[in-house]
């Protein structure tokens, strides 16, 4: 080995200036590159429960952006404020704004540069493209208040003399006419769905309608859901309400609840506990995603367990891929991927999209360094 090093040094001295410049550029290129498929190096660390977790070395997945001194570490006994204010890929290059101890830094060209940008109120107020940020929102009360007070735009028409119901119109297109109803919008307000009752033959007839013209009968309106792209709507209905539905078999009635979808499917849910839009939602593929009501550490797809976390699942730190086949989440402090990769001491993950792929960005501390890393879902 010593002989090899001596030979290498002699060759390096013999190189001309052009060759030296080429080597420097090559070295810089390698040093600045974040590998797309790095080799995973793991270390096993004992857990409080007495088991062990194999942690991946974050270094191959990113690069050092902050070198901490002993003084920095001593000044932050409770840890650092560290999260992405925003991030995006453009022409294959990552740019981001990073909040480090309440100051905003630009990340461009592999380096952090302090800015005069006013930081946000905190991580909870950023859009990190987590599942929480993609959830649909019930706007029934907001819309009815706008109708009653005549303040601002609204979807419902309000009661029309001589008409048993209100017309629901969105972007100039009539969605439905309901006597009683609920309205939901997707995360970016580009689509809505509604569920409600119409009077027919002297009785209430319930249905679920979308702006794309889909309409399916439902036994009652309980919990409305809408996929992020607005293509599929659903309604979570407890089984006690659908006992008299002739299209439900005796075996199917043993489930606690069902989600009726506008694509014609019905997803059985074993646990009939109360749900909310923060605990159950739809993907663009029509899958029902949910945090288990009986154990908030369990996550399910179509009532089948996908994974269990070491802490109650936070939708702000949960990411499901666009095809619902892979996922990542932050537990107590570690970032877990569905392929079994786990990174320790992660500061608030962030999803970006690059060439149609879901990429998770994260900031992590290793020894006296802060690394900015990325890994595909």
C-alpha positions as CSV (number, residue, x, y, z in Angstrom):
1,X,0.0,0.0,0.0
2,X,2.8,2.4,0.9
3,X,4.6,1.7,-2.4
4,X,1.4,2.4,-4.3
5,X,0.9,5.7,-2.6
6,X,4.5,6.7,-3.5
7,X,3.9,5.9,-7.1
8,X,0.7,7.8,-7.2
9,X,2.3,10.9,-5.7
10,X,5.1,10.8,-8.3
11,X,2.6,10.5,-11.1
12,X,0.6,13.4,-9.6
13,X,3.7,15.6,-9.6
14,X,4.4,14.7,-13.2
15,X,1.0,15.8,-14.4
16,X,0.7,19.1,-16.2
17,X,-1.6,22.0,-15.2
18,X,-4.3,20.9,-17.5
19,X,-4.4,17.4,-16.0
20,X,-4.5,18.8,-12.5
21,X,-7.4,21.0,-13.4
22,X,-9.3,18.0,-14.9
23,X,-8.7,15.9,-11.7
24,X,-9.9,18.8,-9.5
25,X,-13.1,19.1,-11.6
26,X,-13.6,15.3,-11.4
27,X,-13.0,15.3,-7.6
28,X,-15.5,18.2,-7.1
29,X,-18.1,16.5,-9.2
30,X,-17.9,13.3,-7.2
31,X,-17.8,15.2,-3.9
32,X,-20.9,17.2,-4.7
33,X,-23.0,14.3,-6.1
34,X,-25.8,12.8,-4.1
35,X,-25.9,9.2,-5.2
36,X,-29.2,8.0,-6.7
37,X,-28.7,4.4,-5.5
38,X,-26.0,4.5,-2.8
39,X,-24.7,1.4,-1.0
40,X,-26.4,1.1,2.3
41,X,-24.1,0.8,5.3
42,X,-25.8,-0.1,8.6
43,X,-24.9,0.1,12.2
44,X,-26.9,-1.7,14.9
45,X,-28.0,0.3,17.9
46,X,-29.8,-0.9,21.0
47,X,-33.4,0.4,21.6
48,X,-35.1,1.2,24.9
49,X,-37.3,-1.9,24.5
50,X,-34.2,-4.1,24.6
51,X,-34.2,-4.9,20.9
52,X,-32.1,-3.4,18.2
53,X,-32.4,-1.2,15.1
54,X,-30.1,-1.4,12.1
55,X,-29.5,2.2,11.1
56,X,-28.3,3.2,7.7
57,X,-25.4,5.6,7.3
58,X,-26.8,8.8,5.9
59,X,-23.5,9.9,4.4
60,X,-24.0,8.1,1.0
61,X,-27.4,9.6,0.6
62,X,-26.4,13.3,1.0
63,X,-23.8,15.8,1.9
64,X,-22.6,17.8,4.8
65,X,-24.3,21.3,4.9
66,X,-23.4,22.4,8.5
67,X,-20.3,21.7,10.5
68,X,-21.1,22.0,14.2
69,X,-18.7,23.2,16.8
70,X,-18.7,22.2,20.5
71,X,-20.0,25.6,21.2
72,X,-23.0,25.1,18.8
73,X,-23.8,21.8,20.4
74,X,-23.5,23.2,24.0
75,X,-25.8,26.1,23.1
76,X,-28.6,23.7,22.0
77,X,-29.1,21.2,24.8
78,X,-32.6,20.5,23.5
79,X,-31.6,20.1,19.9
80,X,-31.8,22.3,16.8
81,X,-34.7,23.8,15.0
82,X,-34.2,22.4,11.5
83,X,-36.6,21.8,8.7
84,X,-37.4,22.6,5.1
85,X,-39.4,25.7,4.4
86,X,-39.7,24.7,0.7
87,X,-37.9,22.5,-1.8
88,X,-38.1,21.5,-5.5
89,X,-36.2,20.0,-8.3
90,X,-35.6,22.0,-11.5
91,X,-33.7,20.5,-14.4
92,X,-32.5,17.7,-12.1
93,X,-31.1,20.2,-9.6
94,X,-32.4,20.5,-6.1
95,X,-33.0,23.9,-4.5
96,X,-34.5,24.5,-1.1
97,X,-35.0,26.9,1.7
98,X,-33.9,25.5,5.1
99,X,-34.9,26.8,8.5
100,X,-31.9,26.4,10.8
101,X,-32.5,27.8,14.3
102,X,-35.2,30.3,13.1
103,X,-33.0,31.7,10.2
104,X,-33.7,30.8,6.6
105,X,-30.9,29.5,4.4
106,X,-30.9,28.9,0.6
107,X,-29.6,25.5,-0.5
108,X,-28.2,25.8,-4.0
109,X,-25.2,24.2,-5.6
110,X,-24.7,22.0,-2.6
111,X,-24.2,24.8,-0.1
112,X,-26.3,26.8,2.5
113,X,-26.3,30.6,2.2
114,X,-28.1,32.7,4.9
115,X,-30.9,34.9,3.6
116,X,-33.0,37.8,5.0
117,X,-36.2,35.8,4.4
118,X,-38.6,35.8,7.3
119,X,-39.0,32.3,8.6
120,X,-42.4,30.6,8.8
121,X,-44.2,30.1,12.1
122,X,-42.9,26.6,12.3
123,X,-42.7,23.2,10.6
124,X,-46.4,22.6,11.2
125,X,-47.2,25.5,9.0
126,X,-45.2,24.4,6.0
127,X,-46.5,22.3,3.1
128,X,-44.0,19.3,3.1
129,X,-46.3,17.3,0.7
130,X,-47.0,14.8,3.5
131,X,-50.3,12.9,3.6
132,X,-51.6,15.6,5.9
133,X,-51.1,18.2,3.3
134,X,-52.9,16.1,0.7
135,X,-56.0,15.5,2.8
136,X,-59.4,16.6,1.6
137,X,-61.3,19.2,3.7
138,X,-65.0,19.3,4.6
139,X,-66.3,22.8,3.7
140,X,-70.0,22.2,4.3
141,X,-70.4,24.8,7.2
142,X,-68.1,27.3,5.5
143,X,-70.1,27.2,2.3
144,X,-73.5,27.4,4.1
145,X,-72.2,30.4,6.1
146,X,-71.2,32.1,2.8
147,X,-74.7,31.4,1.4
148,X,-76.5,32.8,4.5
149,X,-74.3,35.9,4.9
150,X,-73.9,36.4,1.1
151,X,-70.2,37.0,1.7
152,X,-67.9,35.6,-0.9
153,X,-68.2,32.7,-3.4
154,X,-70.2,29.6,-2.5
155,X,-71.1,26.3,-4.1
156,X,-74.6,25.8,-2.7
157,X,-77.3,28.1,-4.2
158,X,-79.3,28.5,-1.0
159,X,-83.0,27.6,-0.8
160,X,-84.9,28.4,-3.9
161,X,-88.7,29.2,-3.5
162,X,-90.7,26.3,-4.8
163,X,-87.8,24.0,-5.0
164,X,-87.1,21.2,-2.5
165,X,-83.3,21.4,-2.5
166,X,-80.3,23.5,-3.3
167,X,-78.3,23.3,-6.5
168,X,-74.5,22.7,-6.0
169,X,-72.4,24.4,-8.7
170,X,-68.6,24.4,-9.0
171,X,-66.7,26.3,-11.7
172,X,-70.0,26.9,-13.6
173,X,-70.9,23.2,-13.6
174,X,-73.9,21.8,-11.7
175,X,-72.9,18.9,-9.4
176,X,-76.2,17.9,-7.8
177,X,-79.3,19.1,-6.2
178,X,-79.7,18.1,-2.5
179,X,-82.1,18.8,0.3
180,X,-79.5,18.1,3.0
181,X,-75.9,17.6,2.1
182,X,-72.2,17.8,2.8
183,X,-69.4,19.3,0.6
184,X,-65.8,18.4,0.5
185,X,-62.8,19.8,-1.5
186,X,-59.5,18.4,-2.3
187,X,-56.2,19.8,-0.9
188,X,-55.7,22.5,-3.5
189,X,-59.4,23.4,-4.0
190,X,-59.4,22.3,-7.7
191,X,-62.1,19.7,-7.2
192,X,-65.1,19.0,-5.0
193,X,-67.5,16.2,-4.1
194,X,-70.9,16.2,-2.4
195,X,-73.1,13.7,-0.6
196,X,-76.7,14.3,0.4
197,X,-80.3,13.5,0.2
198,X,-82.9,14.2,-2.4
199,X,-86.7,13.8,-1.9
200,X,-88.1,11.1,-4.1
201,X,-91.4,9.3,-3.6
202,X,-91.9,10.9,-0.2
203,X,-88.6,9.6,1.2
204,X,-84.9,10.6,1.4
205,X,-82.7,9.1,-1.2
206,X,-78.9,9.5,-0.6
207,X,-76.2,9.7,-3.2
208,X,-72.5,10.6,-3.6
209,X,-71.6,12.9,-6.5
210,X,-68.4,14.3,-8.0
211,X,-67.7,17.1,-10.5
212,X,-66.8,14.6,-13.1
213,X,-70.3,13.3,-13.3
214,X,-69.9,10.2,-11.1
215,X,-72.9,9.5,-8.9
216,X,-73.5,6.4,-6.7
217,X,-76.3,5.6,-4.2
218,X,-75.3,5.5,-0.6
219,X,-77.4,4.6,2.5
220,X,-76.5,7.8,4.3
221,X,-73.9,10.6,4.4
222,X,-71.4,10.1,7.3
223,X,-67.8,11.0,6.4
224,X,-66.9,12.4,3.0
225,X,-63.5,11.8,1.4
226,X,-62.0,13.0,-1.8
227,X,-58.7,11.8,-3.5
228,X,-56.0,14.4,-3.9
229,X,-56.6,14.8,-7.6
230,X,-60.4,14.8,-7.1
231,X,-61.0,11.8,-9.3
232,X,-62.6,9.5,-6.7
233,X,-64.9,10.3,-3.8
234,X,-65.8,8.1,-0.9
235,X,-68.1,8.0,2.1
236,X,-67.3,6.1,5.3
237,X,-70.5,4.6,6.7
238,X,-70.9,2.6,9.8
239,X,-72.4,-0.9,9.3
240,X,-75.3,-0.3,11.7
241,X,-76.7,2.1,9.1
242,X,-76.5,-0.2,6.2
243,X,-78.1,-3.3,7.7
244,X,-81.1,-2.9,5.4
245,X,-79.1,-2.4,2.2
246,X,-80.2,-5.4,0.1
247,X,-77.0,-5.2,-2.0
248,X,-74.9,-6.1,1.1
249,X,-74.6,-9.8,1.9
250,X,-75.0,-11.2,5.4
251,X,-71.3,-12.0,5.6
252,X,-70.4,-8.4,4.5
253,X,-72.7,-7.0,7.2
254,X,-70.4,-8.5,9.9
255,X,-67.9,-5.7,9.2
256,X,-68.0,-2.6,11.3
257,X,-68.2,-0.1,8.5
258,X,-67.8,0.4,4.7
259,X,-66.4,3.0,2.5
260,X,-68.6,3.6,-0.6
261,X,-66.6,4.8,-3.6
262,X,-67.7,6.6,-6.7
263,X,-65.9,3.9,-8.8
264,X,-68.5,1.5,-7.6
265,X,-66.4,-0.4,-5.0
266,X,-67.1,-0.8,-1.4
267,X,-64.2,-1.3,1.0
268,X,-65.1,-3.1,4.3
269,X,-63.6,-1.7,7.5
270,X,-63.4,-4.0,10.5
271,X,-63.1,-1.3,13.1
272,X,-66.2,0.8,13.2
273,X,-64.8,3.4,15.6
274,X,-65.2,7.1,14.9
275,X,-63.0,8.4,12.1
276,X,-62.1,11.8,10.7
277,X,-60.5,13.2,7.6
278,X,-57.2,13.1,9.5
279,X,-57.5,9.4,10.3
280,X,-58.9,8.0,7.0
281,X,-58.5,9.2,3.5
282,X,-58.5,8.2,-0.2
283,X,-55.5,7.9,-2.5
284,X,-55.7,8.7,-6.2
285,X,-55.8,5.0,-6.9
286,X,-59.0,4.5,-4.9
287,X,-57.4,2.9,-1.9
288,X,-58.6,3.7,1.6
289,X,-55.7,4.7,3.7
290,X,-56.2,4.8,7.5
291,X,-54.6,5.0,10.9
292,X,-56.0,2.2,13.0
293,X,-58.5,3.5,15.5
294,X,-57.7,0.8,18.0
295,X,-53.9,1.4,17.8
296,X,-52.7,4.7,16.4
297,X,-49.3,3.1,15.7
298,X,-50.8,0.9,13.0
299,X,-51.3,2.0,9.4
300,X,-53.7,0.2,7.0
301,X,-54.5,0.2,3.3
302,X,-58.0,-1.1,2.5
303,X,-58.2,-2.4,6.1
304,X,-55.0,-4.5,5.7
305,X,-52.0,-3.7,8.0
306,X,-49.1,-2.1,6.1
307,X,-46.8,-1.2,9.0
308,X,-46.5,-0.5,12.7
309,X,-44.7,2.5,14.0
310,X,-42.8,2.9,17.3
311,X,-45.0,6.0,18.1
312,X,-48.5,7.2,17.2
313,X,-48.5,7.9,13.4
314,X,-48.4,11.6,12.5
315,X,-49.8,12.3,9.0
316,X,-47.5,15.3,8.8
317,X,-44.6,12.9,8.8
318,X,-46.1,10.2,6.7
319,X,-45.5,9.8,2.9
320,X,-47.2,7.2,0.6
321,X,-45.9,6.8,-2.9
322,X,-48.1,7.8,-5.9
323,X,-48.8,4.1,-6.6
324,X,-49.5,3.3,-3.0
325,X,-46.8,0.6,-3.1
326,X,-44.1,2.2,-0.9
327,X,-44.0,4.5,2.0
328,X,-41.9,6.3,4.6
329,X,-42.7,7.7,8.1
330,X,-40.9,9.3,11.0
331,X,-41.5,7.5,14.3
332,X,-40.1,8.6,17.6
333,X,-37.2,10.3,15.9
334,X,-36.1,7.9,13.2
335,X,-37.1,7.9,9.5
336,X,-38.3,4.5,8.2
337,X,-38.7,3.4,4.6
338,X,-40.8,0.5,3.5
339,X,-37.7,-1.2,2.1
340,X,-36.4,-1.6,5.6
341,X,-33.9,1.4,5.5
342,X,-33.9,3.4,8.8
343,X,-32.1,6.7,9.4
344,X,-31.5,8.0,13.0
345,X,-32.0,11.5,14.3
346,X,-34.0,12.9,11.4
347,X,-35.3,16.5,11.5
348,X,-38.7,16.6,9.7
349,X,-38.9,15.0,6.3
350,X,-40.1,16.6,3.1
351,X,-41.4,15.2,-0.1
352,X,-40.4,16.5,-3.6
353,X,-41.2,15.1,-7.0
354,X,-38.4,14.5,-9.5
355,X,-39.1,13.1,-13.0
356,X,-42.3,11.5,-11.8
357,X,-40.8,9.9,-8.7
358,X,-41.4,10.6,-5.1
359,X,-38.2,11.7,-3.3
360,X,-38.0,12.1,0.4
361,X,-35.6,14.9,1.6
362,X,-34.4,14.9,5.2
363,X,-31.9,16.6,7.4
364,X,-30.0,14.5,9.9
365,X,-27.2,14.9,12.5
366,X,-24.2,12.6,12.4
367,X,-21.5,13.3,14.9
368,X,-20.8,17.1,14.6
369,X,-22.3,17.4,11.1
370,X,-25.7,18.2,9.7
371,X,-26.4,16.3,6.4
372,X,-29.0,17.1,3.8
373,X,-30.1,13.7,2.3
374,X,-32.5,12.3,-0.2
375,X,-34.0,8.9,-0.9
376,X,-36.6,7.7,-3.4
377,X,-39.7,6.1,-2.0
